[in-house]
Amino acid sequence: MPGQAFVSRNIANMVPAFDQLRHTETGAVIEYAIKALKVSNILVIGHSRCGGVERLMNLPDGSDTQTYDFIDDWVKIGLPAKKKVLEENSGLPFEEQLKLCEK
């Protein structure tokens, strides 16, 4: 209905690439919004100082002794973004790299 929002939330506001076998909940939400509710505009909105993106940026260094089986697997969706940020901005402080990865 016009003027209403159909909302789906997840860690780091990530939308994974299409895959019928993995991360189907996000695909199901988008499919339902488009096909059943006839949504014509989809917005992906995040926020600064995102803990999910920070987790992504800290994954391989091993400095965090806490492991998160589900969160770590989920945020790995963003590994291409992390790789790009690190390749293009290796000289920047971590906080600046984090801001770039959030975008």
TORVEX-540143 format. One record per residue (C-alpha): x, y, z; residue number from 1. Coordinates in pm, 1 decimal. Example, Ala and Ser with C-alpha at 12.3 -4.5 7.8 and 13.67 -1.06 7.14 Angstrom:
<pts>
<pt><xx>1230.0</xx><yy>-450.0</yy><zz>780.0</zz><pos>1</pos></pt>
<pt><xx>1367.0</xx><yy>-106.0</yy><zz>714.0</zz><pos>2</pos></pt>
</pts>
This chain:
<pts>
<pt><xx>0.0</xx><yy>0.0</yy><zz>0.0</zz><pos>1</pos></pt>
<pt><xx>127.9</xx><yy>349.6</yy><zz>-73.8</zz><pos>2</pos></pt>
<pt><xx>284.3</xx><yy>524.0</yy><zz>222.0</zz><pos>3</pos></pt>
<pt><xx>373.8</xx><yy>203.1</yy><zz>404.6</zz><pos>4</pos></pt>
<pt><xx>700.9</xx><yy>19.2</yy><zz>451.8</zz><pos>5</pos></pt>
<pt><xx>762.5</xx><yy>-354.4</yy><zz>431.0</zz><pos>6</pos></pt>
<pt><xx>1076.6</xx><yy>-402.2</yy><zz>638.2</zz><pos>7</pos></pt>
<pt><xx>1335.3</xx><yy>-678.1</yy><zz>661.3</zz><pos>8</pos></pt>
<pt><xx>1632.7</xx><yy>-645.4</yy><zz>894.5</zz><pos>9</pos></pt>
<pt><xx>1958.9</xx><yy>-834.7</yy><zz>920.2</zz><pos>10</pos></pt>
<pt><xx>2310.2</xx><yy>-790.9</yy><zz>1051.7</zz><pos>11</pos></pt>
<pt><xx>2498.6</xx><yy>-524.8</yy><zz>852.3</zz><pos>12</pos></pt>
<pt><xx>2198.6</xx><yy>-471.7</yy><zz>618.7</zz><pos>13</pos></pt>
<pt><xx>2347.6</xx><yy>-702.6</yy><zz>358.0</zz><pos>14</pos></pt>
<pt><xx>2165.2</xx><yy>-831.7</yy><zz>52.5</zz><pos>15</pos></pt>
<pt><xx>2341.8</xx><yy>-1145.0</yy><zz>-71.7</zz><pos>16</pos></pt>
<pt><xx>2375.6</xx><yy>-1240.6</yy><zz>-435.4</zz><pos>17</pos></pt>
<pt><xx>2097.7</xx><yy>-1468.5</yy><zz>-559.6</zz><pos>18</pos></pt>
<pt><xx>2141.0</xx><yy>-1830.8</yy><zz>-452.2</zz><pos>19</pos></pt>
<pt><xx>1849.2</xx><yy>-2072.2</yy><zz>-420.5</zz><pos>20</pos></pt>
<pt><xx>2030.0</xx><yy>-2279.5</yy><zz>-157.6</zz><pos>21</pos></pt>
<pt><xx>2178.1</xx><yy>-2019.7</yy><zz>79.2</zz><pos>22</pos></pt>
<pt><xx>2046.8</xx><yy>-1705.3</yy><zz>245.5</zz><pos>23</pos></pt>
<pt><xx>1698.4</xx><yy>-1777.5</yy><zz>117.1</zz><pos>24</pos></pt>
<pt><xx>1524.1</xx><yy>-1564.2</yy><zz>379.7</zz><pos>25</pos></pt>
<pt><xx>1648.5</xx><yy>-1239.4</yy><zz>225.6</zz><pos>26</pos></pt>
<pt><xx>1554.3</xx><yy>-1355.9</yy><zz>-122.4</zz><pos>27</pos></pt>
<pt><xx>1211.3</xx><yy>-1461.1</yy><zz>2.9</zz><pos>28</pos></pt>
<pt><xx>1147.7</xx><yy>-1119.1</yy><zz>155.6</zz><pos>29</pos></pt>
<pt><xx>1243.6</xx><yy>-940.5</yy><zz>-165.7</zz><pos>30</pos></pt>
<pt><xx>1044.8</xx><yy>-1180.9</yy><zz>-382.4</zz><pos>31</pos></pt>
<pt><xx>734.7</xx><yy>-1143.4</yy><zz>-164.5</zz><pos>32</pos></pt>
<pt><xx>762.7</xx><yy>-764.9</yy><zz>-164.9</zz><pos>33</pos></pt>
<pt><xx>792.8</xx><yy>-750.8</yy><zz>-544.0</zz><pos>34</pos></pt>
<pt><xx>554.1</xx><yy>-1025.0</yy><zz>-652.1</zz><pos>35</pos></pt>
<pt><xx>285.8</xx><yy>-1028.1</yy><zz>-382.9</zz><pos>36</pos></pt>
<pt><xx>289.5</xx><yy>-669.7</yy><zz>-259.7</zz><pos>37</pos></pt>
<pt><xx>383.9</xx><yy>-514.0</yy><zz>-595.8</zz><pos>38</pos></pt>
<pt><xx>659.3</xx><yy>-302.7</yy><zz>-439.2</zz><pos>39</pos></pt>
<pt><xx>832.0</xx><yy>-92.9</yy><zz>-703.7</zz><pos>40</pos></pt>
<pt><xx>1107.3</xx><yy>69.7</yy><zz>-495.2</zz><pos>41</pos></pt>
<pt><xx>1348.6</xx><yy>-113.8</yy><zz>-266.9</zz><pos>42</pos></pt>
<pt><xx>1582.8</xx><yy>73.2</yy><zz>-34.5</zz><pos>43</pos></pt>
<pt><xx>1875.5</xx><yy>-79.7</yy><zz>152.1</zz><pos>44</pos></pt>
<pt><xx>1951.1</xx><yy>148.6</yy><zz>443.8</zz><pos>45</pos></pt>
<pt><xx>2241.0</xx><yy>103.5</yy><zz>681.0</zz><pos>46</pos></pt>
<pt><xx>2396.5</xx><yy>313.5</yy><zz>953.5</zz><pos>47</pos></pt>
<pt><xx>2738.0</xx><yy>434.5</yy><zz>1060.4</zz><pos>48</pos></pt>
<pt><xx>2950.7</xx><yy>251.8</yy><zz>1316.9</zz><pos>49</pos></pt>
<pt><xx>2787.9</xx><yy>-76.6</yy><zz>1212.5</zz><pos>50</pos></pt>
<pt><xx>2895.9</xx><yy>-368.1</yy><zz>1430.8</zz><pos>51</pos></pt>
<pt><xx>2833.4</xx><yy>-617.7</yy><zz>1151.0</zz><pos>52</pos></pt>
<pt><xx>3063.0</xx><yy>-435.5</yy><zz>909.1</zz><pos>53</pos></pt>
<pt><xx>3322.0</xx><yy>-396.0</yy><zz>1183.8</zz><pos>54</pos></pt>
<pt><xx>3307.0</xx><yy>-772.0</yy><zz>1239.5</zz><pos>55</pos></pt>
<pt><xx>3360.8</xx><yy>-823.8</yy><zz>866.4</zz><pos>56</pos></pt>
<pt><xx>3662.6</xx><yy>-593.4</yy><zz>866.9</zz><pos>57</pos></pt>
<pt><xx>3813.3</xx><yy>-779.4</yy><zz>1166.8</zz><pos>58</pos></pt>
<pt><xx>3750.6</xx><yy>-1136.9</yy><zz>1047.1</zz><pos>59</pos></pt>
<pt><xx>4087.9</xx><yy>-1276.3</yy><zz>940.1</zz><pos>60</pos></pt>
<pt><xx>4326.2</xx><yy>-1105.2</yy><zz>1179.9</zz><pos>61</pos></pt>
<pt><xx>4249.8</xx><yy>-1333.6</yy><zz>1474.0</zz><pos>62</pos></pt>
<pt><xx>4272.3</xx><yy>-1053.2</yy><zz>1730.4</zz><pos>63</pos></pt>
<pt><xx>3918.8</xx><yy>-1121.0</yy><zz>1851.8</zz><pos>64</pos></pt>
<pt><xx>3903.9</xx><yy>-1441.9</yy><zz>2054.0</zz><pos>65</pos></pt>
<pt><xx>3522.8</xx><yy>-1447.9</yy><zz>2040.8</zz><pos>66</pos></pt>
<pt><xx>3382.3</xx><yy>-1647.5</yy><zz>1750.5</zz><pos>67</pos></pt>
<pt><xx>3034.0</xx><yy>-1617.4</yy><zz>1609.9</zz><pos>68</pos></pt>
<pt><xx>2933.8</xx><yy>-1910.1</yy><zz>1392.7</zz><pos>69</pos></pt>
<pt><xx>2624.5</xx><yy>-1751.0</yy><zz>1239.9</zz><pos>70</pos></pt>
<pt><xx>2737.6</xx><yy>-1386.8</yy><zz>1231.1</zz><pos>71</pos></pt>
<pt><xx>3079.0</xx><yy>-1464.0</yy><zz>1083.4</zz><pos>72</pos></pt>
<pt><xx>2925.2</xx><yy>-1676.5</yy><zz>806.9</zz><pos>73</pos></pt>
<pt><xx>2669.5</xx><yy>-1404.2</yy><zz>731.1</zz><pos>74</pos></pt>
<pt><xx>2907.4</xx><yy>-1106.9</yy><zz>714.6</zz><pos>75</pos></pt>
<pt><xx>3137.8</xx><yy>-1297.3</yy><zz>478.5</zz><pos>76</pos></pt>
<pt><xx>2883.1</xx><yy>-1196.2</yy><zz>213.7</zz><pos>77</pos></pt>
<pt><xx>3062.9</xx><yy>-861.4</yy><zz>225.4</zz><pos>78</pos></pt>
<pt><xx>3414.2</xx><yy>-997.3</yy><zz>161.4</zz><pos>79</pos></pt>
<pt><xx>3430.0</xx><yy>-846.7</yy><zz>-191.8</zz><pos>80</pos></pt>
<pt><xx>3359.0</xx><yy>-500.3</yy><zz>-46.0</zz><pos>81</pos></pt>
<pt><xx>3620.6</xx><yy>-551.2</yy><zz>223.7</zz><pos>82</pos></pt>
<pt><xx>3877.9</xx><yy>-661.8</yy><zz>-34.1</zz><pos>83</pos></pt>
<pt><xx>3811.7</xx><yy>-353.6</yy><zz>-247.1</zz><pos>84</pos></pt>
<pt><xx>3839.7</xx><yy>-117.7</yy><zz>50.1</zz><pos>85</pos></pt>
<pt><xx>4167.8</xx><yy>-273.0</yy><zz>164.8</zz><pos>86</pos></pt>
<pt><xx>4318.8</xx><yy>-276.6</yy><zz>-185.6</zz><pos>87</pos></pt>
<pt><xx>4228.4</xx><yy>84.3</yy><zz>-259.8</zz><pos>88</pos></pt>
<pt><xx>4282.2</xx><yy>232.1</yy><zz>88.5</zz><pos>89</pos></pt>
<pt><xx>4550.4</xx><yy>25.5</yy><zz>261.2</zz><pos>90</pos></pt>
<pt><xx>4722.5</xx><yy>333.9</yy><zz>401.6</zz><pos>91</pos></pt>
<pt><xx>4416.0</xx><yy>470.8</yy><zz>579.2</zz><pos>92</pos></pt>
<pt><xx>4348.2</xx><yy>415.9</yy><zz>949.1</zz><pos>93</pos></pt>
<pt><xx>4110.3</xx><yy>130.8</yy><zz>1034.7</zz><pos>94</pos></pt>
<pt><xx>3826.3</xx><yy>369.3</yy><zz>1128.2</zz><pos>95</pos></pt>
<pt><xx>3839.6</xx><yy>530.7</yy><zz>783.1</zz><pos>96</pos></pt>
<pt><xx>3847.1</xx><yy>190.7</yy><zz>611.7</zz><pos>97</pos></pt>
<pt><xx>3545.6</xx><yy>90.1</yy><zz>819.3</zz><pos>98</pos></pt>
<pt><xx>3350.4</xx><yy>396.4</yy><zz>705.1</zz><pos>99</pos></pt>
<pt><xx>3431.2</xx><yy>318.1</yy><zz>342.4</zz><pos>100</pos></pt>
<pt><xx>3322.0</xx><yy>-44.4</yy><zz>379.2</zz><pos>101</pos></pt>
<pt><xx>2990.2</xx><yy>66.5</yy><zz>529.5</zz><pos>102</pos></pt>
<pt><xx>2913.6</xx><yy>247.5</yy><zz>205.0</zz><pos>103</pos></pt>
</pts>
